[in-house]
Amino acid sequence: MDAAQRREEIRKILGRSREPVSAATIASEVHVSRQIVVGDIALLRAGGMDIAATPRGYVLPAPAAGLVRTLACRHRADQME
């Protein structure tokens, strides 16, 4: 398994788990050291993947329920109340 395949497998592991998964657990599933997994997680995050680190392991944040939108607007100081 090359590095790209390993990172894809890490995505799958995190995607199917609703509980945090430790780096050691991921490492045993992809047959590398825990430190390699930590590096892969950093690369996945740098690539834009939203991975949360908890004291119990890594987890993908749950998607927001319903529709969420952000509206940005600018007001002059005299328009603010």
PyMOL commands that place a pseudoatom at each C-alpha (Angstrom):
pseudoatom trace, name=CA, resn=MET, resi=1, chain=A, elem=C, hetatm=0, pos=[0.000, 0.000, 0.000]
pseudoatom trace, name=CA, resn=ASP, resi=2, chain=A, elem=C, hetatm=0, pos=[1.493, 3.329, -1.016]
pseudoatom trace, name=CA, resn=ALA, resi=3, chain=A, elem=C, hetatm=0, pos=[1.031, 6.615, 0.862]
pseudoatom trace, name=CA, resn=ALA, resi=4, chain=A, elem=C, hetatm=0, pos=[-1.947, 7.803, -1.199]
pseudoatom trace, name=CA, resn=GLN, resi=5, chain=A, elem=C, hetatm=0, pos=[-3.750, 4.486, -0.713]
pseudoatom trace, name=CA, resn=ARG, resi=6, chain=A, elem=C, hetatm=0, pos=[-2.981, 4.591, 2.996]
pseudoatom trace, name=CA, resn=ARG, resi=7, chain=A, elem=C, hetatm=0, pos=[-4.433, 8.086, 3.365]
pseudoatom trace, name=CA, resn=GLU, resi=8, chain=A, elem=C, hetatm=0, pos=[-7.538, 6.979, 1.467]
pseudoatom trace, name=CA, resn=GLU, resi=9, chain=A, elem=C, hetatm=0, pos=[-7.901, 4.049, 3.859]
pseudoatom trace, name=CA, resn=ILE, resi=10, chain=A, elem=C, hetatm=0, pos=[-7.567, 6.446, 6.818]
pseudoatom trace, name=CA, resn=ARG, resi=11, chain=A, elem=C, hetatm=0, pos=[-10.388, 8.537, 5.306]
pseudoatom trace, name=CA, resn=LYS, resi=12, chain=A, elem=C, hetatm=0, pos=[-12.551, 5.430, 5.085]
pseudoatom trace, name=CA, resn=ILE, resi=13, chain=A, elem=C, hetatm=0, pos=[-11.767, 4.387, 8.671]
pseudoatom trace, name=CA, resn=LEU, resi=14, chain=A, elem=C, hetatm=0, pos=[-12.691, 7.827, 9.988]
pseudoatom trace, name=CA, resn=GLY, resi=15, chain=A, elem=C, hetatm=0, pos=[-15.734, 8.050, 7.736]
pseudoatom trace, name=CA, resn=ARG, resi=16, chain=A, elem=C, hetatm=0, pos=[-17.317, 4.854, 9.009]
pseudoatom trace, name=CA, resn=SER, resi=17, chain=A, elem=C, hetatm=0, pos=[-16.630, 5.511, 12.702]
pseudoatom trace, name=CA, resn=ARG, resi=18, chain=A, elem=C, hetatm=0, pos=[-18.925, 7.656, 14.843]
pseudoatom trace, name=CA, resn=GLU, resi=19, chain=A, elem=C, hetatm=0, pos=[-16.537, 7.437, 17.792]
pseudoatom trace, name=CA, resn=PRO, resi=20, chain=A, elem=C, hetatm=0, pos=[-12.978, 8.815, 17.932]
pseudoatom trace, name=CA, resn=VAL, resi=21, chain=A, elem=C, hetatm=0, pos=[-10.363, 6.429, 16.543]
pseudoatom trace, name=CA, resn=SER, resi=22, chain=A, elem=C, hetatm=0, pos=[-6.887, 6.458, 18.081]
pseudoatom trace, name=CA, resn=ALA, resi=23, chain=A, elem=C, hetatm=0, pos=[-3.792, 6.767, 15.922]
pseudoatom trace, name=CA, resn=ALA, resi=24, chain=A, elem=C, hetatm=0, pos=[-2.628, 3.417, 17.308]
pseudoatom trace, name=CA, resn=THR, resi=25, chain=A, elem=C, hetatm=0, pos=[-5.834, 1.724, 16.152]
pseudoatom trace, name=CA, resn=ILE, resi=26, chain=A, elem=C, hetatm=0, pos=[-5.546, 3.250, 12.689]
pseudoatom trace, name=CA, resn=ALA, resi=27, chain=A, elem=C, hetatm=0, pos=[-1.873, 2.264, 12.570]
pseudoatom trace, name=CA, resn=SER, resi=28, chain=A, elem=C, hetatm=0, pos=[-2.682, -1.371, 13.289]
pseudoatom trace, name=CA, resn=GLU, resi=29, chain=A, elem=C, hetatm=0, pos=[-5.349, -1.394, 10.552]
pseudoatom trace, name=CA, resn=VAL, resi=30, chain=A, elem=C, hetatm=0, pos=[-3.063, 0.086, 7.878]
pseudoatom trace, name=CA, resn=HIS, resi=31, chain=A, elem=C, hetatm=0, pos=[0.091, -1.699, 9.126]
pseudoatom trace, name=CA, resn=VAL, resi=32, chain=A, elem=C, hetatm=0, pos=[2.311, 1.325, 9.788]
pseudoatom trace, name=CA, resn=SER, resi=33, chain=A, elem=C, hetatm=0, pos=[3.588, 3.089, 12.889]
pseudoatom trace, name=CA, resn=ARG, resi=34, chain=A, elem=C, hetatm=0, pos=[1.457, 5.483, 14.910]
pseudoatom trace, name=CA, resn=GLN, resi=35, chain=A, elem=C, hetatm=0, pos=[3.784, 8.338, 13.932]
pseudoatom trace, name=CA, resn=ILE, resi=36, chain=A, elem=C, hetatm=0, pos=[3.160, 7.691, 10.216]
pseudoatom trace, name=CA, resn=VAL, resi=37, chain=A, elem=C, hetatm=0, pos=[-0.590, 7.947, 10.890]
pseudoatom trace, name=CA, resn=VAL, resi=38, chain=A, elem=C, hetatm=0, pos=[-0.100, 11.243, 12.746]
pseudoatom trace, name=CA, resn=GLY, resi=39, chain=A, elem=C, hetatm=0, pos=[1.793, 12.581, 9.723]
pseudoatom trace, name=CA, resn=ASP, resi=40, chain=A, elem=C, hetatm=0, pos=[-0.878, 11.339, 7.332]
pseudoatom trace, name=CA, resn=ILE, resi=41, chain=A, elem=C, hetatm=0, pos=[-3.583, 13.021, 9.420]
pseudoatom trace, name=CA, resn=ALA, resi=42, chain=A, elem=C, hetatm=0, pos=[-1.613, 16.276, 9.197]
pseudoatom trace, name=CA, resn=LEU, resi=43, chain=A, elem=C, hetatm=0, pos=[-1.392, 15.927, 5.412]
pseudoatom trace, name=CA, resn=LEU, resi=44, chain=A, elem=C, hetatm=0, pos=[-5.113, 15.179, 5.130]
pseudoatom trace, name=CA, resn=ARG, resi=45, chain=A, elem=C, hetatm=0, pos=[-5.888, 18.264, 7.220]
pseudoatom trace, name=CA, resn=ALA, resi=46, chain=A, elem=C, hetatm=0, pos=[-3.549, 20.384, 5.098]
pseudoatom trace, name=CA, resn=GLY, resi=47, chain=A, elem=C, hetatm=0, pos=[-5.429, 19.109, 2.057]
pseudoatom trace, name=CA, resn=GLY, resi=48, chain=A, elem=C, hetatm=0, pos=[-8.670, 20.489, 3.462]
pseudoatom trace, name=CA, resn=MET, resi=49, chain=A, elem=C, hetatm=0, pos=[-10.167, 17.496, 5.258]
pseudoatom trace, name=CA, resn=ASP, resi=50, chain=A, elem=C, hetatm=0, pos=[-11.922, 18.470, 8.493]
pseudoatom trace, name=CA, resn=ILE, resi=51, chain=A, elem=C, hetatm=0, pos=[-10.528, 16.080, 11.112]
pseudoatom trace, name=CA, resn=ALA, resi=52, chain=A, elem=C, hetatm=0, pos=[-10.968, 16.828, 14.797]
pseudoatom trace, name=CA, resn=ALA, resi=53, chain=A, elem=C, hetatm=0, pos=[-8.446, 15.586, 17.344]
pseudoatom trace, name=CA, resn=THR, resi=54, chain=A, elem=C, hetatm=0, pos=[-9.845, 14.554, 20.713]
pseudoatom trace, name=CA, resn=PRO, resi=55, chain=A, elem=C, hetatm=0, pos=[-8.131, 13.033, 23.755]
pseudoatom trace, name=CA, resn=ARG, resi=56, chain=A, elem=C, hetatm=0, pos=[-9.526, 9.658, 22.609]
pseudoatom trace, name=CA, resn=GLY, resi=57, chain=A, elem=C, hetatm=0, pos=[-8.510, 9.922, 18.953]
pseudoatom trace, name=CA, resn=TYR, resi=58, chain=A, elem=C, hetatm=0, pos=[-9.466, 11.412, 15.618]
pseudoatom trace, name=CA, resn=VAL, resi=59, chain=A, elem=C, hetatm=0, pos=[-13.024, 11.944, 14.423]
pseudoatom trace, name=CA, resn=LEU, resi=60, chain=A, elem=C, hetatm=0, pos=[-14.826, 13.609, 11.551]
pseudoatom trace, name=CA, resn=PRO, resi=61, chain=A, elem=C, hetatm=0, pos=[-17.178, 16.305, 12.865]
pseudoatom trace, name=CA, resn=ALA, resi=62, chain=A, elem=C, hetatm=0, pos=[-20.857, 15.499, 12.431]
pseudoatom trace, name=CA, resn=PRO, resi=63, chain=A, elem=C, hetatm=0, pos=[-22.545, 17.438, 9.638]
pseudoatom trace, name=CA, resn=ALA, resi=64, chain=A, elem=C, hetatm=0, pos=[-24.761, 20.267, 10.765]
pseudoatom trace, name=CA, resn=ALA, resi=65, chain=A, elem=C, hetatm=0, pos=[-28.449, 19.431, 10.915]
pseudoatom trace, name=CA, resn=GLY, resi=66, chain=A, elem=C, hetatm=0, pos=[-30.632, 21.429, 8.585]
pseudoatom trace, name=CA, resn=LEU, resi=67, chain=A, elem=C, hetatm=0, pos=[-29.623, 24.264, 6.356]
pseudoatom trace, name=CA, resn=VAL, resi=68, chain=A, elem=C, hetatm=0, pos=[-26.842, 26.519, 7.574]
pseudoatom trace, name=CA, resn=ARG, resi=69, chain=A, elem=C, hetatm=0, pos=[-26.006, 29.759, 5.806]
pseudoatom trace, name=CA, resn=THR, resi=70, chain=A, elem=C, hetatm=0, pos=[-23.775, 32.682, 6.605]
pseudoatom trace, name=CA, resn=LEU, resi=71, chain=A, elem=C, hetatm=0, pos=[-24.788, 36.154, 5.574]
pseudoatom trace, name=CA, resn=ALA, resi=72, chain=A, elem=C, hetatm=0, pos=[-22.094, 38.792, 5.556]
pseudoatom trace, name=CA, resn=CYS, resi=73, chain=A, elem=C, hetatm=0, pos=[-22.981, 42.458, 5.497]
pseudoatom trace, name=CA, resn=ARG, resi=74, chain=A, elem=C, hetatm=0, pos=[-21.282, 45.743, 6.275]
pseudoatom trace, name=CA, resn=HIS, resi=75, chain=A, elem=C, hetatm=0, pos=[-22.825, 48.686, 8.033]
pseudoatom trace, name=CA, resn=ARG, resi=76, chain=A, elem=C, hetatm=0, pos=[-21.471, 52.120, 8.615]
pseudoatom trace, name=CA, resn=ALA, resi=77, chain=A, elem=C, hetatm=0, pos=[-21.100, 53.137, 12.256]
pseudoatom trace, name=CA, resn=ASP, resi=78, chain=A, elem=C, hetatm=0, pos=[-24.197, 55.343, 12.042]
pseudoatom trace, name=CA, resn=GLN, resi=79, chain=A, elem=C, hetatm=0, pos=[-26.295, 52.383, 10.787]
pseudoatom trace, name=CA, resn=MET, resi=80, chain=A, elem=C, hetatm=0, pos=[-25.477, 50.079, 13.704]
pseudoatom trace, name=CA, resn=GLU, resi=81, chain=A, elem=C, hetatm=0, pos=[-27.752, 49.817, 16.702]
for i in range(1, 81): cmd.bond("trace and resi %d" % i, "trace and resi %d" % (i + 1))
show_as sticks, trace
zoom trace
